[in-house]
Amino acid sequence: MKMLLTVEFPLEPFNSLVRNGKVGEIIGRILESIKPETAYFTEQDGKRGGIFVVDVKTPSEVPFFAEPFFLNFQATCKFRILMSPEDLQKAGLEELGKKWA
């Protein structure tokens, strides 16, 4: 299932890794490992952040995607389920509306 993985990097150890020239190599290794469909880096609540679309086949794969960020950056990771327009059409919203209206 496609999931949106948002990562918030605290200032440390990220700043130290930038200063010693290691941050690019670490991020490269993580991206090579998790192979996101899409990857963007941005600001989140005044901190460095990343937004990734990943394919999580089972809940037991969540650590595979999160641990590299936890262990290397002490980052915060959040996962959200993504639906395509086709997925939304299959959701049965009309029936749910009738049942719960």
Biopython code that builds the backbone (N, CA, C, O; Angstrom):
import numpy as np
from Bio.PDB.StructureBuilder import StructureBuilder

atoms = [
    (1, "MET", "N", (0.847, -1.152, 0.000)),
    (1, "MET", "CA", (0.000, 0.000, 0.000)),
    (1, "MET", "C", (0.905, 1.231, 0.000)),
    (1, "MET", "O", (1.932, 1.272, 0.678)),
    (2, "LYS", "N", (0.498, 2.219, -0.772)),
    (2, "LYS", "CA", (1.279, 3.448, -0.831)),
    (2, "LYS", "C", (1.050, 4.255, 0.438)),
    (2, "LYS", "O", (-0.075, 4.416, 0.910)),
    (3, "MET", "N", (2.158, 4.757, 0.970)),
    (3, "MET", "CA", (2.076, 5.567, 2.180)),
    (3, "MET", "C", (2.929, 6.806, 2.004)),
    (3, "MET", "O", (3.946, 6.795, 1.310)),
    (4, "LEU", "N", (2.486, 7.882, 2.655)),
    (4, "LEU", "CA", (3.250, 9.111, 2.711)),
    (4, "LEU", "C", (4.075, 9.075, 3.993)),
    (4, "LEU", "O", (3.527, 9.025, 5.094)),
    (5, "LEU", "N", (5.376, 9.098, 3.842)),
    (5, "LEU", "CA", (6.286, 9.117, 4.989)),
    (5, "LEU", "C", (6.809, 10.539, 5.117)),
    (5, "LEU", "O", (7.505, 11.034, 4.231)),
    (6, "THR", "N", (6.472, 11.195, 6.225)),
    (6, "THR", "CA", (7.017, 12.518, 6.486)),
    (6, "THR", "C", (8.056, 12.390, 7.589)),
    (6, "THR", "O", (7.842, 11.717, 8.598)),
    (7, "VAL", "N", (9.172, 13.044, 7.373)),
    (7, "VAL", "CA", (10.297, 12.965, 8.306)),
    (7, "VAL", "C", (10.652, 14.375, 8.745)),
    (7, "VAL", "O", (10.796, 15.279, 7.922)),
    (8, "GLU", "N", (10.790, 14.551, 10.044)),
    (8, "GLU", "CA", (11.243, 15.825, 10.601)),
    (8, "GLU", "C", (12.603, 15.592, 11.251)),
    (8, "GLU", "O", (12.743, 14.761, 12.149)),
    (9, "PHE", "N", (13.604, 16.343, 10.781)),
    (9, "PHE", "CA", (14.964, 16.191, 11.275)),
    (9, "PHE", "C", (15.235, 17.238, 12.357)),
    (9, "PHE", "O", (15.096, 18.432, 12.093)),
    (10, "PRO", "N", (15.615, 16.826, 13.556)),
    (10, "PRO", "CA", (15.996, 17.812, 14.564)),
    (10, "PRO", "C", (17.319, 18.474, 14.156)),
    (10, "PRO", "O", (18.067, 17.932, 13.343)),
    (11, "LEU", "N", (17.595, 19.644, 14.726)),
    (11, "LEU", "CA", (18.818, 20.357, 14.355)),
    (11, "LEU", "C", (20.068, 19.516, 14.579)),
    (11, "LEU", "O", (20.989, 19.527, 13.762)),
    (12, "GLU", "N", (20.092, 18.802, 15.669)),
    (12, "GLU", "CA", (21.215, 17.891, 15.918)),
    (12, "GLU", "C", (20.677, 16.475, 15.946)),
    (12, "GLU", "O", (19.640, 16.221, 16.558)),
    (13, "PRO", "N", (21.354, 15.557, 15.302)),
    (13, "PRO", "CA", (22.720, 15.628, 14.792)),
    (13, "PRO", "C", (22.854, 16.139, 13.362)),
    (13, "PRO", "O", (23.959, 16.120, 12.818)),
    (14, "PHE", "N", (21.760, 16.602, 12.725)),
    (14, "PHE", "CA", (21.814, 16.983, 11.319)),
    (14, "PHE", "C", (22.863, 18.064, 11.070)),
    (14, "PHE", "O", (23.661, 17.945, 10.141)),
    (15, "ASN", "N", (22.871, 19.132, 11.901)),
    (15, "ASN", "CA", (23.855, 20.205, 11.702)),
    (15, "ASN", "C", (25.282, 19.677, 11.732)),
    (15, "ASN", "O", (26.102, 20.051, 10.894)),
    (16, "SER", "N", (25.578, 18.817, 12.685)),
    (16, "SER", "CA", (26.930, 18.260, 12.785)),
    (16, "SER", "C", (27.279, 17.431, 11.556)),
    (16, "SER", "O", (28.414, 17.466, 11.083)),
    (17, "LEU", "N", (26.304, 16.686, 11.038)),
    (17, "LEU", "CA", (26.551, 15.877, 9.844)),
    (17, "LEU", "C", (26.748, 16.756, 8.611)),
    (17, "LEU", "O", (27.504, 16.394, 7.709)),
    (18, "VAL", "N", (26.082, 17.896, 8.565)),
    (18, "VAL", "CA", (26.314, 18.849, 7.473)),
    (18, "VAL", "C", (27.729, 19.397, 7.582)),
    (18, "VAL", "O", (28.462, 19.439, 6.594)),
    (19, "ARG", "N", (28.108, 19.812, 8.773)),
    (19, "ARG", "CA", (29.442, 20.410, 8.978)),
    (19, "ARG", "C", (30.573, 19.444, 8.650)),
    (19, "ARG", "O", (31.594, 19.857, 8.100)),
    (20, "ASN", "N", (30.408, 18.170, 8.977)),
    (20, "ASN", "CA", (31.500, 17.231, 8.708)),
    (20, "ASN", "C", (31.377, 16.546, 7.353)),
    (20, "ASN", "O", (32.146, 15.635, 7.044)),
    (21, "GLY", "N", (30.408, 16.984, 6.539)),
    (21, "GLY", "CA", (30.305, 16.503, 5.166)),
    (21, "GLY", "C", (29.728, 15.111, 4.998)),
    (21, "GLY", "O", (29.902, 14.509, 3.938)),
    (22, "LYS", "N", (29.055, 14.582, 5.989)),
    (22, "LYS", "CA", (28.532, 13.215, 5.913)),
    (22, "LYS", "C", (27.048, 13.128, 5.578)),
    (22, "LYS", "O", (26.569, 12.053, 5.219)),
    (23, "VAL", "N", (26.303, 14.234, 5.687)),
    (23, "VAL", "CA", (24.851, 14.164, 5.556)),
    (23, "VAL", "C", (24.417, 13.674, 4.177)),
    (23, "VAL", "O", (23.492, 12.868, 4.081)),
    (24, "GLY", "N", (25.056, 14.135, 3.123)),
    (24, "GLY", "CA", (24.678, 13.726, 1.771)),
    (24, "GLY", "C", (24.860, 12.241, 1.539)),
    (24, "GLY", "O", (24.016, 11.593, 0.919)),
    (25, "GLU", "N", (25.951, 11.707, 2.032)),
    (25, "GLU", "CA", (26.221, 10.277, 1.871)),
    (25, "GLU", "C", (25.196, 9.444, 2.628)),
    (25, "GLU", "O", (24.729, 8.425, 2.118)),
    (26, "ILE", "N", (24.840, 9.867, 3.843)),
    (26, "ILE", "CA", (23.870, 9.124, 4.644)),
    (26, "ILE", "C", (22.493, 9.168, 3.989)),
    (26, "ILE", "O", (21.829, 8.138, 3.865)),
    (27, "ILE", "N", (22.067, 10.346, 3.575)),
    (27, "ILE", "CA", (20.763, 10.455, 2.904)),
    (27, "ILE", "C", (20.755, 9.620, 1.629)),
    (27, "ILE", "O", (19.765, 8.953, 1.331)),
    (28, "GLY", "N", (21.843, 9.652, 0.881)),
    (28, "GLY", "CA", (21.936, 8.840, -0.336)),
    (28, "GLY", "C", (21.778, 7.361, -0.048)),
    (28, "GLY", "O", (21.069, 6.660, -0.771)),
    (29, "ARG", "N", (22.430, 6.878, 0.997)),
    (29, "ARG", "CA", (22.312, 5.463, 1.374)),
    (29, "ARG", "C", (20.888, 5.116, 1.768)),
    (29, "ARG", "O", (20.381, 4.059, 1.394)),
    (30, "ILE", "N", (20.238, 5.995, 2.518)),
    (30, "ILE", "CA", (18.857, 5.733, 2.940)),
    (30, "ILE", "C", (17.944, 5.670, 1.727)),
    (30, "ILE", "O", (17.147, 4.740, 1.601)),
    (31, "LEU", "N", (18.048, 6.641, 0.838)),
    (31, "LEU", "CA", (17.182, 6.656, -0.344)),
    (31, "LEU", "C", (17.434, 5.442, -1.233)),
    (31, "LEU", "O", (16.499, 4.885, -1.809)),
    (32, "GLU", "N", (18.686, 5.035, -1.344)),
    (32, "GLU", "CA", (19.013, 3.834, -2.123)),
    (32, "GLU", "C", (18.373, 2.596, -1.516)),
    (32, "GLU", "O", (17.969, 1.679, -2.231)),
    (33, "SER", "N", (18.283, 2.576, -0.198)),
    (33, "SER", "CA", (17.713, 1.425, 0.500)),
    (33, "SER", "C", (16.187, 1.407, 0.433)),
    (33, "SER", "O", (15.594, 0.387, 0.082)),
    (34, "ILE", "N", (15.547, 2.535, 0.770)),
    (34, "ILE", "CA", (14.080, 2.530, 0.857)),
    (34, "ILE", "C", (13.411, 2.728, -0.501)),
    (34, "ILE", "O", (12.221, 2.444, -0.643)),
    (35, "LYS", "N", (14.137, 3.202, -1.485)),
    (35, "LYS", "CA", (13.641, 3.375, -2.857)),
    (35, "LYS", "C", (12.256, 4.032, -2.913)),
    (35, "LYS", "O", (11.292, 3.410, -3.358)),
    (36, "PRO", "N", (12.160, 5.277, -2.465)),
    (36, "PRO", "CA", (10.855, 5.932, -2.510)),
    (36, "PRO", "C", (10.418, 6.199, -3.950)),
    (36, "PRO", "O", (11.243, 6.420, -4.836)),
    (37, "GLU", "N", (9.116, 6.174, -4.158)),
    (37, "GLU", "CA", (8.568, 6.517, -5.471)),
    (37, "GLU", "C", (8.823, 7.996, -5.763)),
    (37, "GLU", "O", (9.102, 8.383, -6.897)),
    (38, "THR", "N", (8.719, 8.812, -4.712)),
    (38, "THR", "CA", (8.951, 10.248, -4.790)),
    (38, "THR", "C", (9.668, 10.677, -3.521)),
    (38, "THR", "O", (9.405, 10.151, -2.440)),
    (39, "ALA", "N", (10.580, 11.640, -3.661)),
    (39, "ALA", "CA", (11.292, 12.164, -2.500)),
    (39, "ALA", "C", (11.442, 13.674, -2.644)),
    (39, "ALA", "O", (11.901, 14.170, -3.673)),
    (40, "TYR", "N", (11.051, 14.388, -1.606)),
    (40, "TYR", "CA", (11.204, 15.842, -1.562)),
    (40, "TYR", "C", (11.754, 16.225, -0.195)),
    (40, "TYR", "O", (11.432, 15.600, 0.815)),
    (41, "PHE", "N", (12.579, 17.248, -0.178)),
    (41, "PHE", "CA", (13.098, 17.789, 1.074)),
    (41, "PHE", "C", (12.562, 19.203, 1.209)),
    (41, "PHE", "O", (12.538, 19.966, 0.244)),
    (42, "THR", "N", (12.127, 19.547, 2.430)),
    (42, "THR", "CA", (11.427, 20.805, 2.646)),
    (42, "THR", "C", (11.587, 21.239, 4.089)),
    (42, "THR", "O", (12.250, 20.574, 4.884)),
    (43, "GLU", "N", (10.978, 22.349, 4.411)),
    (43, "GLU", "CA", (10.890, 22.824, 5.788)),
    (43, "GLU", "C", (9.593, 22.303, 6.382)),
    (43, "GLU", "O", (8.560, 22.290, 5.713)),
    (44, "GLN", "N", (9.644, 21.872, 7.642)),
    (44, "GLN", "CA", (8.452, 21.429, 8.364)),
    (44, "GLN", "C", (8.495, 22.030, 9.756)),
    (44, "GLN", "O", (9.375, 21.696, 10.550)),
    (45, "ASP", "N", (7.565, 22.902, 10.055)),
    (45, "ASP", "CA", (7.490, 23.534, 11.376)),
    (45, "ASP", "C", (8.818, 24.148, 11.796)),
    (45, "ASP", "O", (9.224, 24.033, 12.953)),
    (46, "GLY", "N", (9.495, 24.801, 10.854)),
    (46, "GLY", "CA", (10.751, 25.476, 11.153)),
    (46, "GLY", "C", (11.970, 24.568, 11.217)),
    (46, "GLY", "O", (13.058, 25.017, 11.576)),
    (47, "LYS", "N", (11.800, 23.307, 10.876)),
    (47, "LYS", "CA", (12.923, 22.364, 10.878)),
    (47, "LYS", "C", (13.073, 21.762, 9.503)),
    (47, "LYS", "O", (12.188, 21.892, 8.657)),
    (48, "ARG", "N", (14.190, 21.104, 9.280)),
    (48, "ARG", "CA", (14.370, 20.391, 8.025)),
    (48, "ARG", "C", (13.409, 19.223, 7.963)),
    (48, "ARG", "O", (13.110, 18.600, 8.983)),
    (49, "GLY", "N", (12.922, 18.923, 6.764)),
    (49, "GLY", "CA", (11.985, 17.823, 6.634)),
    (49, "GLY", "C", (12.109, 17.122, 5.305)),
    (49, "GLY", "O", (12.720, 17.627, 4.364)),
    (50, "GLY", "N", (11.520, 15.961, 5.251)),
    (50, "GLY", "CA", (11.471, 15.184, 4.025)),
    (50, "GLY", "C", (10.092, 14.581, 3.854)),
    (50, "GLY", "O", (9.424, 14.228, 4.826)),
    (51, "ILE", "N", (9.672, 14.467, 2.592)),
    (51, "ILE", "CA", (8.384, 13.870, 2.257)),
    (51, "ILE", "C", (8.653, 12.795, 1.216)),
    (51, "ILE", "O", (9.247, 13.067, 0.173)),
    (52, "PHE", "N", (8.215, 11.573, 1.500)),
    (52, "PHE", "CA", (8.507, 10.432, 0.639)),
    (52, "PHE", "C", (7.242, 9.612, 0.414)),
    (52, "PHE", "O", (6.453, 9.416, 1.338)),
    (53, "VAL", "N", (7.052, 9.138, -0.801)),
    (53, "VAL", "CA", (5.991, 8.179, -1.084)),
    (53, "VAL", "C", (6.660, 6.814, -1.160)),
    (53, "VAL", "O", (7.551, 6.591, -1.979)),
    (54, "VAL", "N", (6.217, 5.901, -0.291)),
    (54, "VAL", "CA", (6.819, 4.567, -0.228)),
    (54, "VAL", "C", (5.731, 3.511, -0.345)),
    (54, "VAL", "O", (4.566, 3.774, -0.047)),
    (55, "ASP", "N", (6.111, 2.332, -0.776)),
    (55, "ASP", "CA", (5.178, 1.213, -0.899)),
    (55, "ASP", "C", (5.413, 0.263, 0.264)),
    (55, "ASP", "O", (6.421, -0.442, 0.305)),
    (56, "VAL", "N", (4.474, 0.246, 1.214)),
    (56, "VAL", "CA", (4.577, -0.599, 2.402)),
    (56, "VAL", "C", (3.647, -1.788, 2.186)),
    (56, "VAL", "O", (2.426, -1.634, 2.141)),
    (57, "LYS", "N", (4.231, -2.966, 2.053)),
    (57, "LYS", "CA", (3.434, -4.163, 1.756)),
    (57, "LYS", "C", (2.765, -4.733, 3.000)),
    (57, "LYS", "O", (1.634, -5.214, 2.928)),
    (58, "THR", "N", (3.448, -4.685, 4.137)),
    (58, "THR", "CA", (2.888, -5.174, 5.401)),
    (58, "THR", "C", (3.303, -4.226, 6.525)),
    (58, "THR", "O", (4.317, -3.539, 6.406)),
    (59, "PRO", "N", (2.533, -4.180, 7.614)),
    (59, "PRO", "CA", (2.907, -3.301, 8.731)),
    (59, "PRO", "C", (4.307, -3.587, 9.270)),
    (59, "PRO", "O", (4.970, -2.689, 9.790)),
    (60, "SER", "N", (4.755, -4.832, 9.145)),
    (60, "SER", "CA", (6.086, -5.164, 9.668)),
    (60, "SER", "C", (7.213, -4.486, 8.883)),
    (60, "SER", "O", (8.365, -4.516, 9.314)),
    (61, "GLU", "N", (6.894, -3.873, 7.731)),
    (61, "GLU", "CA", (7.912, -3.152, 6.962)),
    (61, "GLU", "C", (8.115, -1.709, 7.431)),
    (61, "GLU", "O", (9.070, -1.057, 7.010)),
    (62, "VAL", "N", (7.243, -1.209, 8.283)),
    (62, "VAL", "CA", (7.366, 0.173, 8.736)),
    (62, "VAL", "C", (8.755, 0.448, 9.331)),
    (62, "VAL", "O", (9.350, 1.469, 8.986)),
    (63, "PRO", "N", (9.297, -0.401, 10.198)),
    (63, "PRO", "CA", (10.643, -0.135, 10.713)),
    (63, "PRO", "C", (11.712, -0.050, 9.617)),
    (63, "PRO", "O", (12.667, 0.715, 9.749)),
    (64, "PHE", "N", (11.564, -0.821, 8.545)),
    (64, "PHE", "CA", (12.518, -0.768, 7.427)),
    (64, "PHE", "C", (12.623, 0.656, 6.885)),
    (64, "PHE", "O", (13.711, 1.110, 6.530)),
    (65, "PHE", "N", (11.496, 1.357, 6.821)),
    (65, "PHE", "CA", (11.488, 2.714, 6.289)),
    (65, "PHE", "C", (11.865, 3.757, 7.346)),
    (65, "PHE", "O", (12.492, 4.764, 7.018)),
    (66, "ALA", "N", (11.496, 3.533, 8.591)),
    (66, "ALA", "CA", (11.702, 4.535, 9.635)),
    (66, "ALA", "C", (13.061, 4.463, 10.323)),
    (66, "ALA", "O", (13.663, 5.498, 10.607)),
    (67, "GLU", "N", (13.550, 3.263, 10.593)),
    (67, "GLU", "CA", (14.773, 3.121, 11.397)),
    (67, "GLU", "C", (15.988, 3.861, 10.834)),
    (67, "GLU", "O", (16.751, 4.431, 11.614)),
    (68, "PRO", "N", (16.202, 3.878, 9.511)),
    (68, "PRO", "CA", (17.362, 4.637, 9.028)),
    (68, "PRO", "C", (17.317, 6.114, 9.441)),
    (68, "PRO", "O", (18.350, 6.709, 9.746)),
    (69, "PHE", "N", (16.122, 6.696, 9.447)),
    (69, "PHE", "CA", (15.983, 8.090, 9.861)),
    (69, "PHE", "C", (16.104, 8.232, 11.369)),
    (69, "PHE", "O", (16.723, 9.180, 11.851)),
    (70, "PHE", "N", (15.517, 7.295, 12.129)),
    (70, "PHE", "CA", (15.637, 7.323, 13.591)),
    (70, "PHE", "C", (17.103, 7.211, 14.014)),
    (70, "PHE", "O", (17.597, 8.020, 14.798)),
    (71, "LEU", "N", (17.784, 6.202, 13.485)),
    (71, "LEU", "CA", (19.131, 5.890, 13.944)),
    (71, "LEU", "C", (20.184, 6.890, 13.485)),
    (71, "LEU", "O", (21.132, 7.161, 14.223)),
    (72, "ASN", "N", (20.040, 7.443, 12.286)),
    (72, "ASN", "CA", (21.043, 8.367, 11.765)),
    (72, "ASN", "C", (20.793, 9.818, 12.145)),
    (72, "ASN", "O", (21.739, 10.595, 12.277)),
    (73, "PHE", "N", (19.524, 10.194, 12.324)),
    (73, "PHE", "CA", (19.202, 11.599, 12.530)),
    (73, "PHE", "C", (18.361, 11.886, 13.768)),
    (73, "PHE", "O", (18.064, 13.046, 14.051)),
    (74, "GLN", "N", (17.970, 10.850, 14.512)),
    (74, "GLN", "CA", (17.042, 11.027, 15.633)),
    (74, "GLN", "C", (15.778, 11.742, 15.152)),
    (74, "GLN", "O", (15.224, 12.590, 15.853)),
    (75, "ALA", "N", (15.337, 11.391, 13.957)),
    (75, "ALA", "CA", (14.207, 12.041, 13.297)),
    (75, "ALA", "C", (12.875, 11.531, 13.823)),
    (75, "ALA", "O", (12.793, 10.483, 14.463)),
    (76, "THR", "N", (11.845, 12.295, 13.536)),
    (76, "THR", "CA", (10.469, 11.896, 13.787)),
    (76, "THR", "C", (9.883, 11.454, 12.455)),
    (76, "THR", "O", (10.018, 12.161, 11.457)),
    (77, "CYS", "N", (9.232, 10.292, 12.426)),
    (77, "CYS", "CA", (8.641, 9.756, 11.198)),
    (77, "CYS", "C", (7.142, 9.555, 11.400)),
    (77, "CYS", "O", (6.698, 9.066, 12.439)),
    (78, "LYS", "N", (6.377, 9.942, 10.384)),
    (78, "LYS", "CA", (4.931, 9.740, 10.403)),
    (78, "LYS", "C", (4.518, 9.088, 9.093)),
    (78, "LYS", "O", (5.021, 9.440, 8.026)),
    (79, "PHE", "N", (3.600, 8.136, 9.184)),
    (79, "PHE", "CA", (3.111, 7.409, 8.017)),
    (79, "PHE", "C", (1.630, 7.689, 7.830)),
    (79, "PHE", "O", (0.860, 7.677, 8.790)),
    (80, "ARG", "N", (1.235, 7.944, 6.584)),
    (80, "ARG", "CA", (-0.175, 8.153, 6.252)),
    (80, "ARG", "C", (-0.498, 7.336, 5.012)),
    (80, "ARG", "O", (0.272, 7.309, 4.053)),
    (81, "ILE", "N", (-1.651, 6.669, 5.044)),
    (81, "ILE", "CA", (-2.098, 5.867, 3.908)),
    (81, "ILE", "C", (-2.491, 6.812, 2.775)),
    (81, "ILE", "O", (-3.119, 7.845, 3.008)),
    (82, "LEU", "N", (-2.116, 6.451, 1.550)),
    (82, "LEU", "CA", (-2.464, 7.235, 0.368)),
    (82, "LEU", "C", (-3.436, 6.458, -0.500)),
    (82, "LEU", "O", (-3.302, 5.246, -0.670)),
    (83, "MET", "N", (-4.423, 7.169, -1.053)),
    (83, "MET", "CA", (-5.361, 6.565, -1.998)),
    (83, "MET", "C", (-5.276, 7.323, -3.313)),
    (83, "MET", "O", (-5.222, 8.553, -3.334)),
    (84, "SER", "N", (-5.266, 6.588, -4.392)),
    (84, "SER", "CA", (-5.367, 7.194, -5.717)),
    (84, "SER", "C", (-6.845, 7.515, -5.968)),
    (84, "SER", "O", (-7.704, 7.064, -5.210)),
    (85, "PRO", "N", (-7.153, 8.280, -7.009)),
    (85, "PRO", "CA", (-8.566, 8.500, -7.330)),
    (85, "PRO", "C", (-9.309, 7.182, -7.562)),
    (85, "PRO", "O", (-10.479, 7.052, -7.201)),
    (86, "GLU", "N", (-8.633, 6.218, -8.159)),
    (86, "GLU", "CA", (-9.255, 4.905, -8.390)),
    (86, "GLU", "C", (-9.556, 4.198, -7.071)),
    (86, "GLU", "O", (-10.609, 3.580, -6.914)),
    (87, "ASP", "N", (-8.621, 4.295, -6.125)),
    (87, "ASP", "CA", (-8.854, 3.701, -4.807)),
    (87, "ASP", "C", (-10.070, 4.330, -4.134)),
    (87, "ASP", "O", (-10.891, 3.633, -3.538)),
    (88, "LEU", "N", (-10.178, 5.635, -4.234)),
    (88, "LEU", "CA", (-11.301, 6.333, -3.623)),
    (88, "LEU", "C", (-12.627, 5.910, -4.252)),
    (88, "LEU", "O", (-13.635, 5.784, -3.558)),
    (89, "GLN", "N", (-12.623, 5.692, -5.570)),
    (89, "GLN", "CA", (-13.836, 5.237, -6.243)),
    (89, "GLN", "C", (-14.257, 3.851, -5.767)),
    (89, "GLN", "O", (-15.448, 3.541, -5.758)),
    (90, "LYS", "N", (-13.309, 3.022, -5.377)),
    (90, "LYS", "CA", (-13.599, 1.667, -4.899)),
    (90, "LYS", "C", (-14.024, 1.645, -3.426)),
    (90, "LYS", "O", (-14.409, 0.593, -2.916)),
    (91, "ALA", "N", (-13.961, 2.769, -2.750)),
    (91, "ALA", "CA", (-14.188, 2.811, -1.303)),
    (91, "ALA", "C", (-15.641, 2.606, -0.897)),
    (91, "ALA", "O", (-15.916, 2.327, 0.270)),
    (92, "GLY", "N", (-16.562, 2.736, -1.816)),
    (92, "GLY", "CA", (-17.966, 2.545, -1.481)),
    (92, "GLY", "C", (-18.556, 3.683, -0.673)),
    (92, "GLY", "O", (-19.361, 3.452, 0.229)),
    (93, "LEU", "N", (-18.163, 4.912, -0.987)),
    (93, "LEU", "CA", (-18.632, 6.057, -0.218)),
    (93, "LEU", "C", (-20.148, 6.206, -0.262)),
    (93, "LEU", "O", (-20.754, 6.588, 0.739)),
    (94, "GLU", "N", (-20.777, 5.911, -1.405)),
    (94, "GLU", "CA", (-22.225, 6.055, -1.502)),
    (94, "GLU", "C", (-22.919, 5.118, -0.515)),
    (94, "GLU", "O", (-23.839, 5.529, 0.193)),
    (95, "GLU", "N", (-22.489, 3.886, -0.470)),
    (95, "GLU", "CA", (-23.095, 2.910, 0.449)),
    (95, "GLU", "C", (-22.842, 3.320, 1.903)),
    (95, "GLU", "O", (-23.730, 3.211, 2.748)),
    (96, "LEU", "N", (-21.639, 3.784, 2.181)),
    (96, "LEU", "CA", (-21.330, 4.222, 3.544)),
    (96, "LEU", "C", (-22.177, 5.430, 3.929)),
    (96, "LEU", "O", (-22.629, 5.548, 5.067)),
    (97, "GLY", "N", (-22.384, 6.322, 2.967)),
    (97, "GLY", "CA", (-23.226, 7.491, 3.224)),
    (97, "GLY", "C", (-24.649, 7.098, 3.568)),
    (97, "GLY", "O", (-25.261, 7.662, 4.475)),
    (98, "LYS", "N", (-25.176, 6.113, 2.825)),
    (98, "LYS", "CA", (-26.540, 5.651, 3.102)),
    (98, "LYS", "C", (-26.628, 4.973, 4.453)),
    (98, "LYS", "O", (-27.589, 5.164, 5.197)),
    (99, "LYS", "N", (-25.618, 4.181, 4.762)),
    (99, "LYS", "CA", (-25.634, 3.427, 6.020)),
    (99, "LYS", "C", (-25.513, 4.356, 7.227)),
    (99, "LYS", "O", (-26.167, 4.126, 8.245)),
    (100, "TRP", "N", (-24.704, 5.379, 7.134)),
    (100, "TRP", "CA", (-24.405, 6.195, 8.310)),
    (100, "TRP", "C", (-25.070, 7.574, 8.296)),
    (100, "TRP", "O", (-24.791, 8.398, 9.168)),
    (101, "ALA", "N", (-25.943, 7.835, 7.320)),
    (101, "ALA", "CA", (-26.605, 9.153, 7.269)),
    (101, "ALA", "C", (-27.764, 9.216, 8.249)),
    (101, "ALA", "O", (-28.436, 10.243, 8.345)),
]
sb = StructureBuilder()
sb.init_structure("model")
sb.init_model(0)
sb.init_chain("A")
sb.init_seg("    ")
for serial, (resi, resn, name, xyz) in enumerate(atoms, 1):
    if name == "N":
        sb.init_residue(resn, " ", resi, " ")
    sb.init_atom(name, np.array(xyz, "f"), 0.0, 1.0, " ", f" {name:<3s}", serial, name[0])
structure = sb.get_structure()
